[in-house]
Amino acid sequence: MNYVAPRWLPGGNLQTIWPALYSRRVFGPHPQYQRERWATPDADFVDVDWLIGSHSAPRPSMSLDQERPLLVLFHGLEGSSRSHYAEAFADFAHTHGMAYAVPHFRGCSGELNHAPRAYHSGDFAEVGWMLQQFRARHRGPIIAVGVSLGGNALLRWAEEMGDSAAAVVRGVAAVCSPIDLAAGGYAIGRGFNRMVYTRMFLNTMVPKALQKLQQHPGLFDGAALKAARDLYEFDNIFTAPLHGFKSTEDYWARASAKPHLAAIRVPALVVNARNDPFVPAWCLPSQAEVGAHVTLWQPAHGGHVGFPQGPVPGHVRTMPDAVGGWLRRHLP
C-alpha cells in the first residue's frame, strides 16, 4: 500500500481524528442496512447489519444473492456498522457487487447484551462462531476484514484455526490492529493519547459496564471501575476477569496476535500505519517473523484507521479500496 497523506493533514493524530469526524465516508448516500438478530449458544444475542444498498427497500430474506462473494467486517473498540470505516467498506462492497455484513460485538449494536460478558481484543471464539453462522447462511465465498480490535480478534481466530480457516474464508485482513496489546496499552495510556483517546473510550465503556453490573449484581467492583482512569485499569477490573483472564497483563499477553502470526495458513493482510498513535511502529513485526501466508503493509502515514485522501475535507475510501482489492484477489 503506497499511501501518502495529503499535505494539509500532517501527523498521526490529525490523520486519526479528522477522517473519523469530518472526511467524506462514502461517495454516495449513506448505506442502508437490514438488521438480523442471532441467538448465541449462551442464551445471548448478536446483531448483524446486512447491506441492502443505498436506495433499495429492506428485503424479507437475508440471502443477499447467495452466490455473490460476501465481505464481513469486524468493527473496532466501541465501533459499529455506522463507524466511518464500516460505511466506507460498505461503499466498496456495493461498488464491486459484493454482499456485505457487519456483525456487532456484544453491547455495540445499541442494545445491552444479556450475558455476564462483553467483548475483547482476543475474542477469537466469538469471531469463529460468527463466521460459522455466515458460512452456514451464505453459499458464495467469504472474505473478512477486521478493524483495530476486530482485526486482532480475527487474526487470533485465523491463528487458532490453522489449515481449517480456509474452509470458512478465502482471506482475512486486519487494519490498524493492536497486534501487540501491551505496546498499544502503553501508548494509549500516556500523554495526549491518555487525555483524548482514553477518555473518549472510557466515556462509553464505563457506563455500559455499570449497566452490566446492574444486570448481574456483584459481577465486579463498581466503585473501582468508576475510579479507573485508563484502559489498563478498566481491563484489570472488567475485561480480564469477565473473560477468563487473570489480569490485564495476562489478557494482553494471551490475546495479542503478533506472537502467533506464523501459524496462519490462510491468506492474511496486516496493515499498520507507522504513525498510528495507538500502535507504536517499534512493536510491528517484520516479514521474516510472520510466515509465508501473511502480507505486511506498513505505510509511513495513515494514523489509526484514517488514511484520508484528496482535497479538504478528504475522503476515506483509499484504505478500503486497497484492502478490499487485496482480498478480492483471493476470491475464486
C-alpha positions in Angstrom: 0.0 0.0 0.0 1.8 3.1 -1.2 -0.2 5.6 0.8 1.0 9.2 1.3 -1.1 11.5 3.4 -2.3 14.9 2.0 -0.1 17.8 2.9 -3.0 19.6 4.6 -3.3 16.9 7.2 0.1 16.1 8.7 0.8 13.8 11.7 -0.7 10.6 13.1 -3.2 12.3 15.4 -4.7 14.6 12.8 -4.9 11.6 10.4 -6.8 9.7 13.0 -9.2 12.3 14.3 -10.1 14.3 11.2 -11.2 11.4 9.0 -13.4 10.0 11.7 -15.2 13.3 12.3 -15.1 15.3 9.0 -13.9 13.4 5.9 -16.5 12.1 3.5 -17.3 8.5 4.5 -18.7 7.3 1.1 -19.0 8.8 -2.3 -22.8 8.3 -2.4 -25.6 8.2 0.1 -25.1 6.6 3.5 -25.5 2.8 3.2 -28.8 1.2 4.3 -28.7 -1.9 6.5 -31.2 -4.5 7.5 -30.7 -6.0 10.9 -30.8 -9.6 11.8 -30.5 -10.9 15.4 -28.8 -14.2 16.0 -29.3 -16.2 19.2 -25.9 -17.3 20.7 -25.3 -20.7 22.4 -25.1 -19.0 25.8 -28.7 -17.6 25.6 -27.5 -14.1 24.5 -27.7 -12.4 21.1 -25.6 -10.6 18.5 -27.0 -8.2 15.9 -25.8 -8.4 12.3 -26.3 -5.5 9.9 -26.6 -6.5 6.2 -26.1 -4.0 3.4 -29.2 -3.6 1.3 -28.0 -0.8 -0.9 -28.5 3.0 -0.8 -31.9 3.1 -2.4 -33.5 -0.4 -2.2 -36.2 -1.4 0.3 -35.4 -3.9 3.0 -35.5 -7.5 1.7 -37.6 -10.2 3.5 -34.7 -12.6 3.2 -31.1 -12.3 4.3 -29.8 -14.5 1.4 -28.5 -11.4 -0.4 -27.8 -13.3 -3.7 -26.2 -16.4 -2.2 -23.6 -16.9 -5.0 -22.0 -13.4 -4.6 -18.9 -13.0 -2.6 -19.6 -11.9 1.0 -17.4 -9.3 2.8 -17.7 -9.5 6.6 -16.4 -6.6 8.7 -15.5 -6.9 12.4 -15.5 -3.4 13.9 -13.1 -1.9 16.4 -13.4 -0.9 20.0 -16.9 0.7 20.6 -17.5 0.7 16.8 -20.5 -0.3 14.8 -21.8 -0.5 11.3 -22.0 3.3 11.3 -18.3 3.8 12.0 -16.7 5.8 9.2 -14.6 2.8 8.1 -17.6 0.4 8.1 -19.5 2.7 5.8 -16.5 3.1 3.6 -16.2 -0.7 3.3 -19.9 -0.9 2.6 -19.5 1.5 -0.3 -16.6 -0.6 -1.6 -18.7 -3.8 -1.4 -21.6 -2.1 -3.2 -19.3 -0.8 -5.9 -18.0 -4.3 -6.6 -21.3 -6.1 -6.4 -20.5 -7.9 -3.1 -22.7 -8.8 -0.2 -21.7 -7.1 3.0 -22.4 -7.6 6.7 -21.2 -6.2 10.0 -21.7 -8.4 13.0 -21.7 -6.4 16.2 -19.7 -7.4 19.2 -21.9 -7.8 22.2 -23.1 -4.5 23.5 -22.1 -2.5 20.4 -25.4 -2.6 18.4 -27.2 -0.1 20.6 -28.7 -2.6 23.0 -27.0 -4.1 26.0 -26.5 -7.8 25.7 -27.8 -10.2 28.3 -24.9 -12.4 29.4 -22.3 -11.5 32.0 -19.7 -10.8 29.4 -18.9 -8.2 26.7 -16.2 -8.5 24.1 -12.4 -8.2 23.9 -9.4 -8.0 21.6 -8.7 -11.7 21.6 -12.3 -12.9 21.3 -11.5 -15.5 18.6 -14.1 -17.9 19.8 -16.9 -15.3 19.2 -15.4 -14.4 15.8 -15.3 -18.1 14.9 -18.9 -18.6 15.9 -20.0 -15.6 13.8 -18.0 -16.8 10.8 -19.5 -20.2 11.0 -23.0 -18.7 11.0 -22.1 -16.7 7.9 -20.7 -19.9 6.3 -23.9 -21.7 7.0 -26.1 -18.9 5.6 -24.1 -18.0 2.5 -23.2 -20.2 -0.4 -20.7 -17.9 -2.0 -17.1 -17.3 -1.0 -16.4 -15.2 2.2 -13.6 -12.8 2.9 -13.3 -10.9 6.2 -11.7 -7.7 7.4 -11.2 -6.6 11.0 -10.5 -3.1 12.1 -8.4 -2.3 15.2 -9.7 -4.6 18.0 -11.8 -6.6 15.5 -8.7 -7.2 13.3 -6.7 -8.6 16.2 -9.5 -10.9 17.2 -9.8 -12.0 13.5 -6.1 -12.8 13.3 -6.3 -14.7 16.6 -9.1 -16.8 15.0 -7.0 -17.5 11.9 -4.1 -18.5 14.1 -6.1 -20.8 16.2 -7.8 -22.4 13.2 -4.6 -23.1 11.1 -5.4 -25.1 8.0 -9.1 -25.2 8.9 -9.6 -21.5 8.3 -9.6 -22.0 4.6 -12.8 -23.9 4.8 -14.6 -20.8 6.1 -12.9 -17.8 4.4 -10.7 -17.2 1.3 -8.7 -14.5 3.0 -8.6 -12.1 6.0 -7.3 -8.6 6.6 -6.5 -6.7 9.8 -6.4 -2.9 9.6 -4.6 -0.8 12.3 -4.9 -3.7 14.8 -3.1 -3.6 18.2 -1.4 -6.9 17.5 0.9 -6.2 20.5 -1.6 -5.3 23.1 0.9 -4.4 25.8 2.7 -2.0 23.5 -0.7 -0.5 22.4 -1.8 -0.2 26.0 1.4 1.6 27.0 1.0 4.0 24.1 -2.7 4.9 24.6 -2.2 5.3 28.4 0.2 8.3 28.2 0.3 12.0 27.3 -2.1 13.2 24.6 -3.4 9.7 23.9 -4.5 9.4 27.5 -6.2 12.8 27.6 -8.0 12.3 24.3 -8.4 8.7 23.2 -8.5 7.0 26.6 -11.1 9.5 27.8 -13.2 9.0 24.7 -13.3 5.2 25.1 -13.9 5.3 28.8 -16.8 7.7 28.3 -18.8 4.9 26.6 -17.2 1.8 28.1 -17.7 2.7 31.8 -21.4 3.4 31.6 -22.1 0.2 29.6 -20.0 -1.8 32.2 -22.1 -0.2 35.0 -25.3 -1.2 33.2 -23.8 -4.7 33.1 -23.3 -4.6 36.8 -27.0 -3.7 37.3 -27.9 -6.8 35.2 -25.6 -9.0 37.2 -25.0 -7.6 40.7 -21.6 -8.5 42.2 -20.1 -9.1 38.8 -17.2 -6.7 39.5 -16.2 -3.8 41.8 -18.3 -0.9 40.6 -16.6 1.7 42.7 -13.2 0.6 41.4 -14.4 0.8 37.9 -15.7 4.3 38.4 -12.2 5.3 39.6 -10.5 3.8 36.5 -8.5 6.4 34.6 -7.0 4.3 31.8 -7.6 1.2 29.8 -5.2 -0.8 31.9 -7.3 -0.3 35.0 -10.5 -0.9 33.1 -9.3 -4.1 31.7 -8.0 -5.2 35.1 -11.4 -4.7 36.7 -13.8 -5.6 33.9 -12.4 -7.0 30.7 -9.9 -9.5 32.1 -11.9 -11.2 34.8 -15.2 -11.3 32.9 -13.5 -13.2 30.0 -11.3 -15.7 31.8 -8.0 -13.8 32.2 -6.1 -13.4 35.5 -5.2 -9.8 35.0 -4.6 -7.1 32.3 -1.1 -8.5 31.8 -2.5 -12.0 31.2 -5.2 -10.7 28.9 -2.8 -8.6 26.8 -0.3 -11.4 26.5 -2.7 -14.2 25.6 -4.9 -12.0 23.3 -2.2 -10.4 21.2 -2.0 -11.7 17.6 1.7 -10.8 17.0 3.3 -13.8 18.6 1.3 -16.3 16.6 1.2 -14.8 13.1 3.4 -17.5 11.7 0.6 -20.0 12.5 -1.8 -18.5 10.0 -2.5 -20.8 7.0 -4.9 -18.7 5.0 -4.0 -15.5 3.0 -3.8 -12.7 5.6 -3.1 -9.0 5.2 -1.9 -7.0 8.2 -2.0 -3.2 7.7 -0.4 -0.8 10.2 0.5 2.8 9.6 3.8 3.6 11.3 2.5 6.9 12.7 -0.6 5.2 14.4 -0.9 6.8 17.8 -2.3 3.5 19.2 0.2 1.0 17.8 3.8 2.1 18.1 5.9 1.4 15.0 8.6 -0.2 17.1 6.3 -3.1 18.0 5.4 -4.0 14.5 6.7 -7.3 13.1 9.0 -7.8 10.1 8.1 -10.1 7.2 10.5 -12.7 8.4 8.5 -13.0 11.7 5.1 -13.7 10.2 5.3 -16.6 7.8 4.5 -17.1 4.1 0.8 -16.7 4.3 0.9 -13.2 5.9 1.5 -10.0 3.9 2.5 -6.8 5.8 1.7 -3.3 4.7 3.3 -0.7 6.9 3.0 2.8 5.3 4.6 5.7 7.0 1.3 7.7 7.2 -2.4 7.0 7.8 -2.9 7.4 11.6 -5.3 5.0 13.3 -7.9 3.9 10.7 -7.6 7.2 9.0 -5.8 7.1 5.6 -7.6 10.3 4.3 -7.1 11.3 0.7 -8.0 14.2 -1.6 -8.6 17.9 -1.0 -10.3 19.2 2.2 -12.3 17.6 3.8 -10.9 14.5 2.2 -12.4 11.0 1.8 -11.8 7.6 3.4 -12.1 5.2 0.5 -8.4 4.8 -0.1 -7.8 2.2 2.6 -11.0 0.1 1.8 -10.1 0.2 -1.9 -6.6 -1.1 -1.2 -7.5 -3.7 1.4 -10.7 -4.7 -0.3 -8.8 -5.0 -3.6 -6.2 -7.3 -2.0 -8.9 -9.5 -0.5 -10.8 -9.7 -3.9 -7.6 -11.1 -5.5 -8.1 -14.2 -3.3 -11.6 -14.9 -4.5 -12.2 -17.7 -7.0 
